[in-house]
């Protein structure tokens, strides 16, 4: 995988557990200049903990590593995280608004309709973790 085919963030190993590591990624101000910064979860301030496959690399607590993921997974992640729930919300909102004519109630019901969706995401999280698998490499 070439450098242009992956998303890469620098982080620090916080936990080593068998074949996986938990890496803390400190989000930098460079994200503010990125054209996708408005929609990318990595553009938020603060830090994030990512669980990644260490692929046999010997890493210790405190080691600096790069967490990488295929850049082709970005659009797929955007679809599941933002676009699909928006479509559900809009369909449910306009369906109930057409029936009841009450905007507030329709909005509330559309928001409640997202609960089963996010419950299913949580239920299938192991499957999503396999698809959106992060890997590490040493700095």
Buried (B, 14 or more C-beta within 10 A) or exposed (E): EEEEEBBEBEBBBBEBEEEBBBBBBEBEEEBEEEEEEEEBEBBEEEEBEBBBBBEEBEBEEEBEBBBBBBBEBBEEBBEBEEEEBEEBBEEBBEBBBEEEEEEEEBBEBBEEBBEEBEEEBEEEEEEBEEEBEBBBBEE
